[in-house]
């Protein structure tokens, strides 16, 4: 049932997107999806640290960003 429901919702979204007609949602008795909010550009990273893992040789990068919790 879940897979069939997802397939139907996918078809409804596809039809609304391809036609540019959000009225398709009303016909299907579904709410119109909200517009995603812009998060803006990320801030400049600070406290950049680079380490090479002695076992694997991988390069590990770490940094801080004051807006990291918003992303």
ABEGO torsion letter per residue (X at the ends): XAAAAAAAAAAAAAAAAAAGBAAAAAAAGBBBBBBBBBAEBBBBBBGBBBBBBAAAGBBBBBBBBAAAAAX
